[in-house]
């Protein structure tokens, strides 16, 4: 897995991390991310998926409603949120790689309240893996790395590789949250 700490602190950019990566590298990094999440939730139960952890810092400025802005996210919520971000990164990276300028978003997020079993969580992760890989099949043999977008100004311009990494970077930022949810869920069930 990539070390995103330099990006998180502003000492490097996603473009810096991506500059020497190949499409095969990106596929591998995506698989590693899904596999990491699957390992974090390896012993999860259905009850763990909907378990409401303690999270005094919960603050979702993009929540669907004001009522949800400060709720602690469940395991199911985190997984549907992070997979949606990585799939969006894959979709927009495909456009950039094909030389198509990108404006706006390309995001669909499964309704988290509909995800209530560990089987659904694992299916969502494997579906996301498949979707991400499928987008790589849309890249031309000679990707247009000269076409960039700047979805988040502090991260600077991103070519297709960096735009794909933005999704993984976001997913990576939720790994500790997933670990903490699982820690609390295990403790609640006495495991």
N, C-alpha and C positions, 0 to 999 in steps of 0.2 A: 504494500500500500504506500501511497505517496505521503510524505510529511508536509502537511499544509500549514505548519506553524508559522512559517515566514509570511505566508499570505495573510493569515489571521492577524499578524502583528504589523503588517504593512511593509515588511522588509523585502518582500518579493511579490511578484504578481502571478496570476494563473498563467499568463502568457509566458513568463519565465519558466514555470514548471512544464509547460506543454511544448516548448519549442523543439525538443528532440524526440517527442513521442510519435510513434506510428499508430495506425489504426489498430493493429494487433495489440500494442501496448494498452490502448484505451479499452479494448475488449477485456483484456486481462484485469485491468484496474476495476472495471465494472463488475466482473465476476468476483474479484476479491472482496468488493464492498458487500455484495449480496451474501457471499459466503460468511463474511464477518458477522453480519446481522443474524444470519441463520445460526451461527455458533453462539451468539449472545442469548438467543431465545431457545436454544436446543432443548432445554427441559421445561419449557413453558407449558402451562395448562390453559384450558379455556378460561378459567377464572382469572389467570394472569392477564389475558388479553383485555379484559374490561376492568381490571383492578385500577382503582383511582389512587395514585400515589400522592404522597405529601410533596408539594412543590411550592414553597412560599414565594418563589421568584417568578411564578407563571405569569406571563404577560404576552398575549398574542395580539399584536396591533392589527393583524389582518384577519382576525376571527370572523366567522360568518355572522355573528351577532354580538352585541354588547354583553349579553349573558355569558358568552363563551370566552370573553377576553382574558379572564384570570383563572380559568379552570386548569387544573393539572391534566396533562395529556396522558391518556392510556397508551398501552403498548400498541394497540390497533391504530390509534390516532397517529402516533409517531411514524409507524410503518407506512400508512397510506400517504402521509404528508411527504416523507422523504423520497419515496418511490416516485411520486408525482413530480418532484423537483428534478430527479435524475432523468426521467422520461422527457420532461420539457427540455432539459439540456441536450438530450440526444436528438430530439426533433429539430431544435433550432441549429444545432451543430450540422445536421444534415443539410439544411438550407444554405448555411454559410459555405460548407464544403462544395456545394453545387454552384456557388457563385451568386446566390440569391441574397440580397441584403435583407436583414431581419429588423423588424420593428414590432414592438409589442410582445405579447406572451403567446405561448402555445401549451396550455396547461389544462389537464383534467385530473381532479383528485377524487378518488372514491370516497363516498360519504363514510366518515369514520364510525359513525354510530351503527352502520350496517355490518361492521367487522367485529364479530363477537366470539369467534373460535380460533384456536391456534391453526387449524387446518386452513381457514380463510387467510390468515396472516402469511402462512407459508406459500399458499397459492398466489397471493398478491406479490410476494417477493419473486417467485419463479416466473410469473407473468411479466413482471417488470424486467427481469433479466432477458426474457425473450424479446420484449418490445425494444429494449436498448440495442440488443444485437441486430435486430431487424433494421434499425435505422442505419447501422454501419453499411448494410448492403446497398444503401442508396448513395453512398459516397462515390464519386467518380474515381477512376484510377489515378488521376492527377487532381487532387483536391485544390480548391481555390483558397489557399491560406492567406492571400492578399485581401480577401473580403473579411471585414471585421464588424463587430457590433460592440456597443458599450452599454450593456444593460444596467450596470451598477458603476457609476462614475469612479468611485474610489478604487475599483479593480482595473480600470483602464480598458483599452480596446482588446477584444478577444477574437481570435480566429476560431475555426471550427473545433480545433483540439481544446483550446482554452474554454470555449463555451460548453463543451461536454464536461470538462473538469469542474466547471462551476456547479453542476448538479451533484457531482461526487463530493465536492468540497462541502456543500450544504448537508449532504447525507452524513459525511464524516463529523460535522459539527453536532449531530444528534446521537452519536454513538455512546457518549457518556450518559446521556439522558436515558437511553435504552438500558444500559447497564444498571443505572440507579433504579429504574422501574422494576427490573427483574430482581434486584437485591431486595427491594421493599416487598415485592410480591412473594418471593420465597419466604421472607421472614413472616409475612402475614399468614402463610399456609403452614408455617412451622418446618420448612425444609432447610 
